Structure formats: structure tokens, C-alpha cells
Amino acid sequence: MLQQQLGAMHINRIIEYTSSEYVRTSFFPQTTAEDWVQHEPWMKPHAMDAESGNLTLVMQAYLARG
């Protein structure tokens, strides 16, 4: 769980599921591997797996307490 504080408010990020099994050209079939090259620097390692190049998808919730 990741936490941020904004004044008196506490915001917690609750990660429920993370997976890097999504092949980018299967998930977005209209794209090619070349289409993704320009996006790799900002997507790796959080949104794209550095080794496989697969997309990393996260299901998450936020809890705000104040």
C-alpha cells in the first residue's frame, strides 16, 4: 500500500492485482511493435515489463481519509 498526505488528508493506494502478461500487439491489435518503440522509455518499468515488453496492468483502489 502506498500512502500520500495532503494537508490533513491521507490517501492510500491499494493495489489489488498486477499482471505483465498482456502482449501489447494483442491487446491493441491495430498496432505494430514499431509503434511502441517511441513509448518504451516512459512506459518501462511501471507500465511495460522491461524484459518481455508486455504491458503491465494494475487494478487498484484509493482510500481517502481526512
PDB file of N, CA, C, O and CB in Angstrom:
ATOM      1  N   MET A   1       0.852  -1.173   0.000  1.00  0.00           N
ATOM      2  CA  MET A   1       0.000   0.000   0.000  1.00  0.00           C
ATOM      3  C   MET A   1       0.900   1.238   0.000  1.00  0.00           C
ATOM      4  O   MET A   1       1.831   1.336   0.799  1.00  0.00           O
ATOM      5  CB  MET A   1      -0.971  -0.003   1.230  1.00  0.00           C
ATOM      6  N   LEU A   2       0.622   2.157  -0.879  1.00  0.00           N
ATOM      7  CA  LEU A   2       1.356   3.406  -0.966  1.00  0.00           C
ATOM      8  C   LEU A   2       0.507   4.516  -0.366  1.00  0.00           C
ATOM      9  O   LEU A   2      -0.713   4.526  -0.526  1.00  0.00           O
ATOM     10  CB  LEU A   2       1.738   3.729  -2.433  1.00  0.00           C
ATOM     11  N   GLN A   3       1.146   5.442   0.318  1.00  0.00           N
ATOM     12  CA  GLN A   3       0.393   6.486   1.015  1.00  0.00           C
ATOM     13  C   GLN A   3       0.945   7.866   0.685  1.00  0.00           C
ATOM     14  O   GLN A   3       2.157   8.061   0.587  1.00  0.00           O
ATOM     15  CB  GLN A   3       0.428   6.255   2.529  1.00  0.00           C
ATOM     16  N   GLN A   4       0.040   8.810   0.517  1.00  0.00           N
ATOM     17  CA  GLN A   4       0.374  10.221   0.328  1.00  0.00           C
ATOM     18  C   GLN A   4      -0.417  11.014   1.348  1.00  0.00           C
ATOM     19  O   GLN A   4      -1.502  10.611   1.767  1.00  0.00           O
ATOM     20  CB  GLN A   4       0.065  10.705  -1.136  1.00  0.00           C
ATOM     21  N   GLN A   5       0.144  12.148   1.741  1.00  0.00           N
ATOM     22  CA  GLN A   5      -0.587  13.023   2.643  1.00  0.00           C
ATOM     23  C   GLN A   5      -0.699  14.399   2.008  1.00  0.00           C
ATOM     24  O   GLN A   5       0.287  14.969   1.541  1.00  0.00           O
ATOM     25  CB  GLN A   5       0.106  13.106   4.026  1.00  0.00           C
ATOM     26  N   LEU A   6      -1.919  14.920   2.000  1.00  0.00           N
ATOM     27  CA  LEU A   6      -2.205  16.263   1.501  1.00  0.00           C
ATOM     28  C   LEU A   6      -2.879  17.022   2.638  1.00  0.00           C
ATOM     29  O   LEU A   6      -4.074  16.849   2.879  1.00  0.00           O
ATOM     30  CB  LEU A   6      -3.114  16.230   0.201  1.00  0.00           C
ATOM     31  N   GLY A   7      -2.133  17.844   3.324  1.00  0.00           N
ATOM     32  CA  GLY A   7      -2.674  18.525   4.498  1.00  0.00           C
ATOM     33  C   GLY A   7      -3.081  17.490   5.530  1.00  0.00           C
ATOM     34  O   GLY A   7      -2.268  16.661   5.938  1.00  0.00           O
ATOM     35  N   ALA A   8      -4.340  17.534   5.956  1.00  0.00           N
ATOM     36  CA  ALA A   8      -4.837  16.573   6.942  1.00  0.00           C
ATOM     37  C   ALA A   8      -5.372  15.299   6.288  1.00  0.00           C
ATOM     38  O   ALA A   8      -5.759  14.362   6.987  1.00  0.00           O
ATOM     39  CB  ALA A   8      -5.927  17.212   7.786  1.00  0.00           C
ATOM     40  N   MET A   9      -5.396  15.255   4.954  1.00  0.00           N
ATOM     41  CA  MET A   9      -5.958  14.095   4.255  1.00  0.00           C
ATOM     42  C   MET A   9      -4.877  13.072   3.950  1.00  0.00           C
ATOM     43  O   MET A   9      -3.780  13.421   3.512  1.00  0.00           O
ATOM     44  CB  MET A   9      -6.651  14.529   2.956  1.00  0.00           C
ATOM     45  N   HIS A  10      -5.194  11.820   4.183  1.00  0.00           N
ATOM     46  CA  HIS A  10      -4.311  10.703   3.857  1.00  0.00           C
ATOM     47  C   HIS A  10      -4.949   9.931   2.713  1.00  0.00           C
ATOM     48  O   HIS A  10      -6.133   9.597   2.768  1.00  0.00           O
ATOM     49  CB  HIS A  10      -4.063   9.776   5.104  1.00  0.00           C
ATOM     50  N   ILE A  11      -4.168   9.649   1.676  1.00  0.00           N
ATOM     51  CA  ILE A  11      -4.656   8.914   0.511  1.00  0.00           C
ATOM     52  C   ILE A  11      -3.803   7.659   0.378  1.00  0.00           C
ATOM     53  O   ILE A  11      -2.583   7.732   0.233  1.00  0.00           O
ATOM     54  CB  ILE A  11      -4.598   9.791  -0.801  1.00  0.00           C
ATOM     55  N   ASN A  12      -4.460   6.514   0.428  1.00  0.00           N
ATOM     56  CA  ASN A  12      -3.769   5.238   0.313  1.00  0.00           C
ATOM     57  C   ASN A  12      -4.124   4.589  -1.017  1.00  0.00           C
ATOM     58  O   ASN A  12      -5.295   4.504  -1.387  1.00  0.00           O
ATOM     59  CB  ASN A  12      -4.130   4.306   1.492  1.00  0.00           C
ATOM     60  N   ARG A  13      -3.107   4.134  -1.726  1.00  0.00           N
ATOM     61  CA  ARG A  13      -3.297   3.374  -2.967  1.00  0.00           C
ATOM     62  C   ARG A  13      -3.254   1.901  -2.598  1.00  0.00           C
ATOM     63  O   ARG A  13      -2.279   1.425  -2.017  1.00  0.00           O
ATOM     64  CB  ARG A  13      -2.200   3.730  -4.053  1.00  0.00           C
ATOM     65  N   ILE A  14      -4.308   1.188  -2.937  1.00  0.00           N
ATOM     66  CA  ILE A  14      -4.407  -0.227  -2.617  1.00  0.00           C
ATOM     67  C   ILE A  14      -4.347  -1.003  -3.933  1.00  0.00           C
ATOM     68  O   ILE A  14      -5.282  -0.955  -4.732  1.00  0.00           O
ATOM     69  CB  ILE A  14      -5.726  -0.545  -1.818  1.00  0.00           C
ATOM     70  N   ILE A  15      -3.250  -1.715  -4.150  1.00  0.00           N
ATOM     71  CA  ILE A  15      -3.067  -2.497  -5.373  1.00  0.00           C
ATOM     72  C   ILE A  15      -3.711  -3.858  -5.150  1.00  0.00           C
ATOM     73  O   ILE A  15      -3.327  -4.596  -4.243  1.00  0.00           O
ATOM     74  CB  ILE A  15      -1.545  -2.640  -5.750  1.00  0.00           C
ATOM     75  N   GLU A  16      -4.695  -4.183  -5.989  1.00  0.00           N
ATOM     76  CA  GLU A  16      -5.421  -5.431  -5.847  1.00  0.00           C
ATOM     77  C   GLU A  16      -4.877  -6.521  -6.770  1.00  0.00           C
ATOM     78  O   GLU A  16      -4.939  -7.705  -6.440  1.00  0.00           O
ATOM     79  CB  GLU A  16      -6.889  -5.206  -6.125  1.00  0.00           C
ATOM     80  N   TYR A  17      -4.343  -6.121  -7.928  1.00  0.00           N
ATOM     81  CA  TYR A  17      -3.881  -7.092  -8.916  1.00  0.00           C
ATOM     82  C   TYR A  17      -2.897  -6.414  -9.850  1.00  0.00           C
ATOM     83  O   TYR A  17      -3.132  -5.292 -10.298  1.00  0.00           O
ATOM     84  CB  TYR A  17      -5.070  -7.696  -9.712  1.00  0.00           C
ATOM     85  N   THR A  18      -1.798  -7.087 -10.143  1.00  0.00           N
ATOM     86  CA  THR A  18      -0.816  -6.602 -11.112  1.00  0.00           C
ATOM     87  C   THR A  18      -0.441  -7.758 -12.030  1.00  0.00           C
ATOM     88  O   THR A  18      -0.197  -8.869 -11.560  1.00  0.00           O
ATOM     89  CB  THR A  18       0.451  -6.015 -10.399  1.00  0.00           C
ATOM     90  N   SER A  19      -0.395  -7.505 -13.332  1.00  0.00           N
ATOM     91  CA  SER A  19      -0.030  -8.552 -14.275  1.00  0.00           C
ATOM     92  C   SER A  19       0.710  -7.947 -15.459  1.00  0.00           C
ATOM     93  O   SER A  19       0.350  -6.879 -15.954  1.00  0.00           O
ATOM     94  CB  SER A  19      -1.279  -9.318 -14.750  1.00  0.00           C
ATOM     95  N   SER A  20       1.752  -8.647 -15.907  1.00  0.00           N
ATOM     96  CA  SER A  20       2.503  -8.240 -17.097  1.00  0.00           C
ATOM     97  C   SER A  20       2.372  -9.289 -18.190  1.00  0.00           C
ATOM     98  O   SER A  20       3.322  -9.546 -18.929  1.00  0.00           O
ATOM     99  CB  SER A  20       3.989  -8.012 -16.755  1.00  0.00           C
ATOM    100  N   GLU A  21       1.203  -9.891 -18.291  1.00  0.00           N
ATOM    101  CA  GLU A  21       1.005 -10.955 -19.272  1.00  0.00           C
ATOM    102  C   GLU A  21       0.336 -10.467 -20.556  1.00  0.00           C
ATOM    103  O   GLU A  21       0.014 -11.271 -21.430  1.00  0.00           O
ATOM    104  CB  GLU A  21       0.180 -12.058 -18.664  1.00  0.00           C
ATOM    105  N   TYR A  22       0.129  -9.179 -20.672  1.00  0.00           N
ATOM    106  CA  TYR A  22      -0.608  -8.644 -21.816  1.00  0.00           C
ATOM    107  C   TYR A  22       0.349  -8.249 -22.947  1.00  0.00           C
ATOM    108  O   TYR A  22       1.065  -7.253 -22.843  1.00  0.00           O
ATOM    109  CB  TYR A  22      -1.455  -7.429 -21.386  1.00  0.00           C
ATOM    110  N   VAL A  23       0.353  -9.025 -24.006  1.00  0.00           N
ATOM    111  CA  VAL A  23       1.191  -8.732 -25.177  1.00  0.00           C
ATOM    112  C   VAL A  23       0.605  -7.489 -25.848  1.00  0.00           C
ATOM    113  O   VAL A  23      -0.566  -7.467 -26.228  1.00  0.00           O
ATOM    114  CB  VAL A  23       1.251  -9.966 -26.187  1.00  0.00           C
ATOM    115  N   ARG A  24       1.433  -6.464 -25.986  1.00  0.00           N
ATOM    116  CA  ARG A  24       0.924  -5.156 -26.437  1.00  0.00           C
ATOM    117  C   ARG A  24       0.260  -5.192 -27.799  1.00  0.00           C
ATOM    118  O   ARG A  24      -0.742  -4.508 -28.006  1.00  0.00           O
ATOM    119  CB  ARG A  24       2.041  -4.166 -26.474  1.00  0.00           C
ATOM    120  N   THR A  25       0.791  -5.974 -28.738  1.00  0.00           N
ATOM    121  CA  THR A  25       0.178  -6.021 -30.070  1.00  0.00           C
ATOM    122  C   THR A  25      -1.057  -6.914 -30.100  1.00  0.00           C
ATOM    123  O   THR A  25      -1.820  -6.858 -31.065  1.00  0.00           O
ATOM    124  CB  THR A  25       1.190  -6.513 -31.095  1.00  0.00           C
ATOM    125  N   SER A  26      -1.275  -7.720 -29.094  1.00  0.00           N
ATOM    126  CA  SER A  26      -2.526  -8.487 -28.980  1.00  0.00           C
ATOM    127  C   SER A  26      -3.582  -7.652 -28.271  1.00  0.00           C
ATOM    128  O   SER A  26      -4.761  -7.683 -28.626  1.00  0.00           O
ATOM    129  CB  SER A  26      -2.293  -9.820 -28.218  1.00  0.00           C
ATOM    130  N   PHE A  27      -3.139  -6.900 -27.255  1.00  0.00           N
ATOM    131  CA  PHE A  27      -4.063  -6.052 -26.503  1.00  0.00           C
ATOM    132  C   PHE A  27      -4.564  -4.899 -27.366  1.00  0.00           C
ATOM    133  O   PHE A  27      -5.725  -4.499 -27.271  1.00  0.00           O
ATOM    134  CB  PHE A  27      -3.384  -5.509 -25.238  1.00  0.00           C
ATOM    135  N   PHE A  28      -3.674  -4.368 -28.211  1.00  0.00           N
ATOM    136  CA  PHE A  28      -4.013  -3.321 -29.181  1.00  0.00           C
ATOM    137  C   PHE A  28      -3.659  -3.848 -30.571  1.00  0.00           C
ATOM    138  O   PHE A  28      -2.594  -3.522 -31.095  1.00  0.00           O
ATOM    139  CB  PHE A  28      -3.249  -1.967 -28.869  1.00  0.00           C
ATOM    140  N   PRO A  29      -4.536  -4.660 -31.182  1.00  0.00           N
ATOM    141  CA  PRO A  29      -4.188  -5.359 -32.423  1.00  0.00           C
ATOM    142  C   PRO A  29      -3.923  -4.450 -33.620  1.00  0.00           C
ATOM    143  O   PRO A  29      -3.319  -4.894 -34.596  1.00  0.00           O
ATOM    144  CB  PRO A  29      -5.278  -6.300 -32.772  1.00  0.00           C
ATOM    145  N   GLN A  30      -4.349  -3.218 -33.577  1.00  0.00           N
ATOM    146  CA  GLN A  30      -4.122  -2.310 -34.701  1.00  0.00           C
ATOM    147  C   GLN A  30      -2.701  -1.728 -34.692  1.00  0.00           C
ATOM    148  O   GLN A  30      -2.329  -0.990 -35.603  1.00  0.00           O
ATOM    149  CB  GLN A  30      -5.148  -1.177 -34.670  1.00  0.00           C
ATOM    150  N   THR A  31      -1.907  -2.060 -33.661  1.00  0.00           N
ATOM    151  CA  THR A  31      -0.549  -1.523 -33.558  1.00  0.00           C
ATOM    152  C   THR A  31       0.488  -2.567 -33.958  1.00  0.00           C
ATOM    153  O   THR A  31       0.210  -3.765 -34.023  1.00  0.00           O
ATOM    154  CB  THR A  31      -0.277  -1.032 -32.132  1.00  0.00           C
ATOM    155  N   THR A  32       1.692  -2.068 -34.223  1.00  0.00           N
ATOM    156  CA  THR A  32       2.834  -2.940 -34.503  1.00  0.00           C
ATOM    157  C   THR A  32       3.894  -2.704 -33.434  1.00  0.00           C
ATOM    158  O   THR A  32       3.817  -1.741 -32.670  1.00  0.00           O
ATOM    159  CB  THR A  32       3.414  -2.677 -35.936  1.00  0.00           C
ATOM    160  N   ALA A  33       4.874  -3.584 -33.387  1.00  0.00           N
ATOM    161  CA  ALA A  33       5.975  -3.420 -32.425  1.00  0.00           C
ATOM    162  C   ALA A  33       6.686  -2.086 -32.640  1.00  0.00           C
ATOM    163  O   ALA A  33       7.138  -1.465 -31.678  1.00  0.00           O
ATOM    164  CB  ALA A  33       6.985  -4.586 -32.550  1.00  0.00           C
ATOM    165  N   GLU A  34       6.789  -1.644 -33.878  1.00  0.00           N
ATOM    166  CA  GLU A  34       7.451  -0.374 -34.190  1.00  0.00           C
ATOM    167  C   GLU A  34       6.679   0.822 -33.619  1.00  0.00           C
ATOM    168  O   GLU A  34       7.282   1.830 -33.251  1.00  0.00           O
ATOM    169  CB  GLU A  34       7.606  -0.219 -35.707  1.00  0.00           C
ATOM    170  N   ASP A  35       5.359   0.711 -33.547  1.00  0.00           N
ATOM    171  CA  ASP A  35       4.547   1.785 -32.976  1.00  0.00           C
ATOM    172  C   ASP A  35       4.885   2.033 -31.504  1.00  0.00           C
ATOM    173  O   ASP A  35       4.724   3.148 -31.007  1.00  0.00           O
ATOM    174  CB  ASP A  35       3.064   1.452 -33.119  1.00  0.00           C
ATOM    175  N   TRP A  36       5.345   1.008 -30.822  1.00  0.00           N
ATOM    176  CA  TRP A  36       5.584   1.097 -29.381  1.00  0.00           C
ATOM    177  C   TRP A  36       6.977   1.609 -29.028  1.00  0.00           C
ATOM    178  O   TRP A  36       7.205   2.023 -27.891  1.00  0.00           O
ATOM    179  CB  TRP A  36       5.378  -0.249 -28.753  1.00  0.00           C
ATOM    180  N   VAL A  37       7.897   1.592 -29.961  1.00  0.00           N
ATOM    181  CA  VAL A  37       9.292   1.946 -29.678  1.00  0.00           C
ATOM    182  C   VAL A  37       9.412   3.339 -29.059  1.00  0.00           C
ATOM    183  O   VAL A  37      10.177   3.515 -28.111  1.00  0.00           O
ATOM    184  CB  VAL A  37      10.122   1.876 -30.959  1.00  0.00           C
ATOM    185  N   GLN A  38       8.690   4.316 -29.560  1.00  0.00           N
ATOM    186  CA  GLN A  38       8.803   5.685 -29.041  1.00  0.00           C
ATOM    187  C   GLN A  38       8.248   5.816 -27.615  1.00  0.00           C
ATOM    188  O   GLN A  38       8.579   6.768 -26.909  1.00  0.00           O
ATOM    189  CB  GLN A  38       8.070   6.654 -29.969  1.00  0.00           C
ATOM    190  N   HIS A  39       7.417   4.877 -27.198  1.00  0.00           N
ATOM    191  CA  HIS A  39       6.805   4.952 -25.877  1.00  0.00           C
ATOM    192  C   HIS A  39       7.540   4.147 -24.811  1.00  0.00           C
ATOM    193  O   HIS A  39       7.292   4.327 -23.619  1.00  0.00           O
ATOM    194  CB  HIS A  39       5.393   4.485 -25.959  1.00  0.00           C
ATOM    195  N   GLU A  40       8.436   3.264 -25.226  1.00  0.00           N
ATOM    196  CA  GLU A  40       9.134   2.403 -24.276  1.00  0.00           C
ATOM    197  C   GLU A  40       9.884   3.167 -23.179  1.00  0.00           C
ATOM    198  O   GLU A  40       9.813   2.750 -22.023  1.00  0.00           O
ATOM    199  CB  GLU A  40      10.098   1.533 -25.017  1.00  0.00           C
ATOM    200  N   PRO A  41      10.599   4.263 -23.473  1.00  0.00           N
ATOM    201  CA  PRO A  41      11.359   4.941 -22.410  1.00  0.00           C
ATOM    202  C   PRO A  41      10.502   5.422 -21.240  1.00  0.00           C
ATOM    203  O   PRO A  41      10.940   5.339 -20.093  1.00  0.00           O
ATOM    204  CB  PRO A  41      12.090   6.116 -22.990  1.00  0.00           C
ATOM    205  N   TRP A  42       9.311   5.916 -21.497  1.00  0.00           N
ATOM    206  CA  TRP A  42       8.497   6.416 -20.392  1.00  0.00           C
ATOM    207  C   TRP A  42       7.589   5.342 -19.795  1.00  0.00           C
ATOM    208  O   TRP A  42       7.093   5.500 -18.680  1.00  0.00           O
ATOM    209  CB  TRP A  42       7.661   7.583 -20.861  1.00  0.00           C
ATOM    210  N   MET A  43       7.368   4.248 -20.534  1.00  0.00           N
ATOM    211  CA  MET A  43       6.493   3.188 -20.016  1.00  0.00           C
ATOM    212  C   MET A  43       7.224   2.164 -19.146  1.00  0.00           C
ATOM    213  O   MET A  43       6.636   1.584 -18.234  1.00  0.00           O
ATOM    214  CB  MET A  43       5.829   2.475 -21.167  1.00  0.00           C
ATOM    215  N   LYS A  44       8.510   1.948 -19.434  1.00  0.00           N
ATOM    216  CA  LYS A  44       9.283   0.975 -18.649  1.00  0.00           C
ATOM    217  C   LYS A  44       9.787   1.626 -17.374  1.00  0.00           C
ATOM    218  O   LYS A  44      10.209   2.780 -17.446  1.00  0.00           O
ATOM    219  CB  LYS A  44      10.471   0.416 -19.471  1.00  0.00           C
ATOM    220  N   PRO A  45       9.779   1.008 -16.252  1.00  0.00           N
ATOM    221  CA  PRO A  45       9.340  -0.343 -15.938  1.00  0.00           C
ATOM    222  C   PRO A  45       7.936  -0.413 -15.345  1.00  0.00           C
ATOM    223  O   PRO A  45       7.478  -1.502 -15.002  1.00  0.00           O
ATOM    224  CB  PRO A  45      10.303  -0.969 -14.993  1.00  0.00           C
ATOM    225  N   HIS A  46       7.234   0.727 -15.214  1.00  0.00           N
ATOM    226  CA  HIS A  46       5.963   0.721 -14.489  1.00  0.00           C
ATOM    227  C   HIS A  46       4.776   0.264 -15.332  1.00  0.00           C
ATOM    228  O   HIS A  46       3.903  -0.436 -14.818  1.00  0.00           O
ATOM    229  CB  HIS A  46       5.688   2.091 -13.956  1.00  0.00           C
ATOM    230  N   ALA A  47       4.717   0.632 -16.594  1.00  0.00           N
ATOM    231  CA  ALA A  47       3.569   0.284 -17.427  1.00  0.00           C
ATOM    232  C   ALA A  47       3.906  -0.773 -18.476  1.00  0.00           C
ATOM    233  O   ALA A  47       3.018  -1.287 -19.156  1.00  0.00           O
ATOM    234  CB  ALA A  47       3.036   1.522 -18.109  1.00  0.00           C
ATOM    235  N   MET A  48       5.200  -1.093 -18.602  1.00  0.00           N
ATOM    236  CA  MET A  48       5.638  -2.103 -19.569  1.00  0.00           C
ATOM    237  C   MET A  48       6.775  -2.899 -18.935  1.00  0.00           C
ATOM    238  O   MET A  48       7.715  -2.329 -18.381  1.00  0.00           O
ATOM    239  CB  MET A  48       6.095  -1.444 -20.926  1.00  0.00           C
ATOM    240  N   ASP A  49       6.678  -4.206 -19.023  1.00  0.00           N
ATOM    241  CA  ASP A  49       7.719  -5.066 -18.476  1.00  0.00           C
ATOM    242  C   ASP A  49       9.020  -4.865 -19.249  1.00  0.00           C
ATOM    243  O   ASP A  49       9.036  -4.946 -20.477  1.00  0.00           O
ATOM    244  CB  ASP A  49       7.283  -6.548 -18.522  1.00  0.00           C
ATOM    245  N   ALA A  50      10.109  -4.603 -18.527  1.00  0.00           N
ATOM    246  CA  ALA A  50      11.384  -4.282 -19.164  1.00  0.00           C
ATOM    247  C   ALA A  50      11.958  -5.456 -19.961  1.00  0.00           C
ATOM    248  O   ALA A  50      12.627  -5.242 -20.971  1.00  0.00           O
ATOM    249  CB  ALA A  50      12.383  -3.842 -18.116  1.00  0.00           C
ATOM    250  N   GLU A  51      11.708  -6.684 -19.525  1.00  0.00           N
ATOM    251  CA  GLU A  51      12.273  -7.844 -20.216  1.00  0.00           C
ATOM    252  C   GLU A  51      11.416  -8.316 -21.382  1.00  0.00           C
ATOM    253  O   GLU A  51      11.930  -8.535 -22.479  1.00  0.00           O
ATOM    254  CB  GLU A  51      12.458  -8.976 -19.243  1.00  0.00           C
ATOM    255  N   SER A  52      10.120  -8.474 -21.157  1.00  0.00           N
ATOM    256  CA  SER A  52       9.250  -9.053 -22.194  1.00  0.00           C
ATOM    257  C   SER A  52       8.649  -8.009 -23.124  1.00  0.00           C
ATOM    258  O   SER A  52       8.294  -8.330 -24.258  1.00  0.00           O
ATOM    259  CB  SER A  52       8.136  -9.838 -21.549  1.00  0.00           C
ATOM    260  N   GLY A  53       8.529  -6.758 -22.663  1.00  0.00           N
ATOM    261  CA  GLY A  53       7.860  -5.731 -23.446  1.00  0.00           C
ATOM    262  C   GLY A  53       6.348  -5.792 -23.331  1.00  0.00           C
ATOM    263  O   GLY A  53       5.642  -5.020 -23.979  1.00  0.00           O
ATOM    264  N   ASN A  54       5.845  -6.710 -22.505  1.00  0.00           N
ATOM    265  CA  ASN A  54       4.403  -6.818 -22.297  1.00  0.00           C
ATOM    266  C   ASN A  54       3.899  -5.640 -21.477  1.00  0.00           C
ATOM    267  O   ASN A  54       4.651  -5.036 -20.713  1.00  0.00           O
ATOM    268  CB  ASN A  54       4.050  -8.145 -21.601  1.00  0.00           C
ATOM    269  N   LEU A  55       2.623  -5.322 -21.643  1.00  0.00           N
ATOM    270  CA  LEU A  55       2.009  -4.255 -20.867  1.00  0.00           C
ATOM    271  C   LEU A  55       1.761  -4.727 -19.441  1.00  0.00           C
ATOM    272  O   LEU A  55       1.380  -5.875 -19.214  1.00  0.00           O
ATOM    273  CB  LEU A  55       0.694  -3.791 -21.521  1.00  0.00           C
ATOM    274  N   THR A  56       1.977  -3.841 -18.497  1.00  0.00           N
ATOM    275  CA  THR A  56       1.696  -4.125 -17.098  1.00  0.00           C
ATOM    276  C   THR A  56       0.413  -3.399 -16.725  1.00  0.00           C
ATOM    277  O   THR A  56       0.343  -2.171 -16.770  1.00  0.00           O
ATOM    278  CB  THR A  56       2.882  -3.694 -16.174  1.00  0.00           C
ATOM    279  N   LEU A  57      -0.593  -4.172 -16.360  1.00  0.00           N
ATOM    280  CA  LEU A  57      -1.871  -3.599 -15.974  1.00  0.00           C
ATOM    281  C   LEU A  57      -2.073  -3.780 -14.482  1.00  0.00           C
ATOM    282  O   LEU A  57      -1.781  -4.839 -13.926  1.00  0.00           O
ATOM    283  CB  LEU A  57      -3.026  -4.240 -16.764  1.00  0.00           C
ATOM    284  N   VAL A  58      -2.577  -2.737 -13.840  1.00  0.00           N
ATOM    285  CA  VAL A  58      -2.781  -2.740 -12.396  1.00  0.00           C
ATOM    286  C   VAL A  58      -4.239  -2.416 -12.104  1.00  0.00           C
ATOM    287  O   VAL A  58      -4.783  -1.434 -12.609  1.00  0.00           O
ATOM    288  CB  VAL A  58      -1.835  -1.725 -11.693  1.00  0.00           C
ATOM    289  N   MET A  59      -4.862  -3.252 -11.285  1.00  0.00           N
ATOM    290  CA  MET A  59      -6.190  -2.936 -10.758  1.00  0.00           C
ATOM    291  C   MET A  59      -5.966  -2.405  -9.353  1.00  0.00           C
ATOM    292  O   MET A  59      -5.340  -3.058  -8.519  1.00  0.00           O
ATOM    293  CB  MET A  59      -7.161  -4.200 -10.766  1.00  0.00           C
ATOM    294  N   GLN A  60      -6.486  -1.212  -9.103  1.00  0.00           N
ATOM    295  CA  GLN A  60      -6.195  -0.547  -7.838  1.00  0.00           C
ATOM    296  C   GLN A  60      -7.391   0.250  -7.354  1.00  0.00           C
ATOM    297  O   GLN A  60      -8.310   0.558  -8.112  1.00  0.00           O
ATOM    298  CB  GLN A  60      -4.984   0.362  -7.979  1.00  0.00           C
ATOM    299  N   ALA A  61      -7.353   0.567  -6.097  1.00  0.00           N
ATOM    300  CA  ALA A  61      -8.366   1.411  -5.484  1.00  0.00           C
ATOM    301  C   ALA A  61      -7.643   2.448  -4.652  1.00  0.00           C
ATOM    302  O   ALA A  61      -6.472   2.278  -4.312  1.00  0.00           O
ATOM    303  CB  ALA A  61      -9.372   0.580  -4.618  1.00  0.00           C
ATOM    304  N   TYR A  62      -8.343   3.526  -4.322  1.00  0.00           N
ATOM    305  CA  TYR A  62      -7.780   4.567  -3.468  1.00  0.00           C
ATOM    306  C   TYR A  62      -8.685   4.755  -2.268  1.00  0.00           C
ATOM    307  O   TYR A  62      -9.908   4.784  -2.401  1.00  0.00           O
ATOM    308  CB  TYR A  62      -7.606   5.901  -4.241  1.00  0.00           C
ATOM    309  N   LEU A  63      -8.081   4.883  -1.096  1.00  0.00           N
ATOM    310  CA  LEU A  63      -8.789   5.141   0.126  1.00  0.00           C
ATOM    311  C   LEU A  63      -8.385   6.513   0.614  1.00  0.00           C
ATOM    312  O   LEU A  63      -7.212   6.748   0.902  1.00  0.00           O
ATOM    313  CB  LEU A  63      -8.506   4.056   1.184  1.00  0.00           C
ATOM    314  N   ALA A  64      -9.341   7.426   0.713  1.00  0.00           N
ATOM    315  CA  ALA A  64      -9.068   8.790   1.169  1.00  0.00           C
ATOM    316  C   ALA A  64      -9.656   8.960   2.562  1.00  0.00           C
ATOM    317  O   ALA A  64     -10.839   8.705   2.787  1.00  0.00           O
ATOM    318  CB  ALA A  64      -9.657   9.851   0.180  1.00  0.00           C
ATOM    319  N   ARG A  65      -8.813   9.396   3.492  1.00  0.00           N
ATOM    320  CA  ARG A  65      -9.249   9.644   4.870  1.00  0.00           C
ATOM    321  C   ARG A  65      -8.847  11.053   5.253  1.00  0.00           C
ATOM    322  O   ARG A  65      -7.742  11.501   4.946  1.00  0.00           O
ATOM    323  CB  ARG A  65      -8.640   8.604   5.862  1.00  0.00           C
ATOM    324  N   GLY A  66      -9.739  11.740   5.918  1.00  0.00           N
ATOM    325  CA  GLY A  66      -9.397  13.104   6.270  1.00  0.00           C
ATOM    326  C   GLY A  66      -9.833  13.520   7.575  1.00  0.00           C
ATOM    327  O   GLY A  66      -9.593  14.661   7.971  1.00  0.00           O
TER     328      GLY A  66
END
